[in-house]
Amino acid sequence: MKQISLTPRAAMPRLADLAKPLATKAAEFLTSQSLSIALGVVALVAILDFQLTGAHPVRMACITLAWAVQLALYLTLDIAKGGADL
């Protein structure tokens, strides 16, 4: 008969050690300027498509809102770091 152990396996701490670097990389990606530019271009295309055809207003609104939220997060973190030196 097999015994069940309640002690954590050796692989579990490795996953926990990996969580912080992955979260850091995800935060860097979500607050990157390249993502902001890419979302801005996609939002512009969606707005122009909506203006030309009148189709897909929800898609246009969701894409534009995603870009606005990402841009606000990017700028808020930039201001918290001290902003640009003038």
Beta strands, then each sheet from edge to edge (+ up, - down):
end
